[in-house]
């Protein structure tokens, strides 16, 4: 044992008692029989990923799924975790009972291969925010802090607790991702390649800590890609796959003996796992089918380690998990019944905490918020200077129409593009948190909309003030309020449209489709300045553009409501557009109605927002699913099952 292993084991022993007080759980055994899964190819043909697979993962064991690329490792763990794929419940058993997806998801967590956490928070802040959603709402801040401190010490993160996520290493990020999911003490922990991207020492430390978790009764299941000999020493149950079938399930130390049954002798210099994987690819002869038959595709369990060895300190299986939080001599015991989620945080608290998190995240993202403020102020000032003083000058009356159109265009792009830019990255860790049941999608969505409203109010008032006073529009407060109201509604419609594109499309696609659709709206909004010669159909098509209603709303705010005549300069003998009605008649907007514009803009906002919600929901839930699964997902309307 080298020096690093000694330090790692010493650290594990030092914090083992603290973790044991936090993580004593009831044992949960997972068994699957004849598991089959098909994936649809691009040509709509079906490809079999899992072929009648069987196996068992027990509590108190660190189980690792290995195999060559494309063998179905990730598909298997996704099926067991019910992540993106809805399994058949009659093929998977929890403690010898058929799988109940709703109940099982309450006691299991899935750490994805991609480590996505908000980069603008510190490790301690990330843990505290997670504890708000995961622990009983009655837990005090001191009790939450005690739980977080215990986890940070166990994962050797206490020295980096005040470091932002964006400044920590890959190994530390992986440990934080695991730690946040252990706050509410899940019984079953799934991990998809937790050592990917880590160096040998960091990977060993990560797997050693997972080993400690399993010894406290947790069922820890992970996929590994080419584990080293040192990592293999920590694994209790090695589950090897090839071509969607099981070729070995048992203890690591029995791999060499198992291969000898097929006439294969593992060289002393070889890693047994690598030699086993090579054998499954028929590198030493066509023995794949023989290995599958010998294991009965996972039904043979004689090679597995003895349960007593791994469960000597674990409690007996039960349907009740008791979570004890140490907190300044206060004994708070939270009972999580599989039949009733007594620790579920209320929708209102979820909304409140999510809004606080989103606002803090927005403030700390200095580059994004600085660019947004600069864009609003700079473009508003640029337009204001370009059209300075035209508001009361009858000679430049027509320029007020151009001002209105430019104002609408600027509002749309400055409101839509930042939302598209932030929605894509947000999806990465939103998907993980929604699946692991931190909160409901509806509470997050409402908090996100509220944050948009708050930011748009500030930006709209500042931009409106610059435009209105630079162009010397009538100094009437109600008229300025009407002008600002249209800018606000236009920005909200644009932000909801950006949210729709960002939620439904990939980032590059959204940035192409978004501006392209706005270009269509601009063309339709400015289709005809004089509408006397256009047909009813053309008129209806023109009014499908939300920007047309924004344009008419601004024109109504500036030139309706008994607007006084514009001033004709002394140098001009006659000004055609001195009267507001003359200007409106010339641009084909004599019948503009402010209330109608407001109602249509509100309608568009509601429409785009509802579509964005279902697009977001679809993107979070979708994967390679069947048509029946699509109906099942769409039928669940408001809150994901907790």
Order of alpha helices (4+ residues) and beta strands (2+ residues): alpha-beta-beta-beta-alpha-beta-beta-alpha-beta-alpha-alpha-alpha-beta-alpha-beta-alpha-beta-beta-alpha-alpha-alpha-alpha-beta-beta-alpha-alpha-alpha-alpha-alpha-alpha-alpha-alpha-alpha-alpha-alpha
